[in-house]
Amino acid sequence: MKISRSGPSINHIFFVDDSLIFCKADTNQAEEVLRILETSEKDSGQMINMEKSSVFFSKNVAQEDQKEICNRLGNLKMVHQGKYLGLPMVITRTKEQIFGYIRDKCQKTISNWCNKKLSQAGKEVLLKAIIMAMPTYAMSCFKLLVKLCKDIHALMARFWWGGDNEKRKVH
């Protein structure tokens, strides 16, 4: 989901008690957001946890304006690249930078297995049960880059055929 045609994408997996409020980045709108939050608290009987709340600004909002708005909102923290349920809320940089952690996690896990004497069946179980599961959740929300998928596949193939990340095994 995108905020606007040229705006950032947003993760669509939010729980019922989570909300996104969009508004123009000015102090009048910040006051209106506070009014909306107060009304919501009164109507629902639940308090909003401002410790868990944050604000995100587009790159077009001046630093001074960001600070002023955050102050008006009760010193809310600014997020530049927050995560929700382990996935990025907003895609602002390249997907390769954002989802590179998946490849790194797979690589680290496989490198921990390289010193173990495992049968082909053991390797197959580890690859299918653990490595192939790592990108699954992210893939349920985002279309991952083909390059990232190929990199993970290459890590799996290298482990399967007996090599590790630094040296290749002849087969």
Helices and strands as residue ranges (DSSP letters): E 9-10, H 27-44, E 54-55, H 63-72, E 77-78, E 83-84, E 87-88, E 90-91, H 95-113, H 120-126, I 127-131, H 136-141, H 146-160
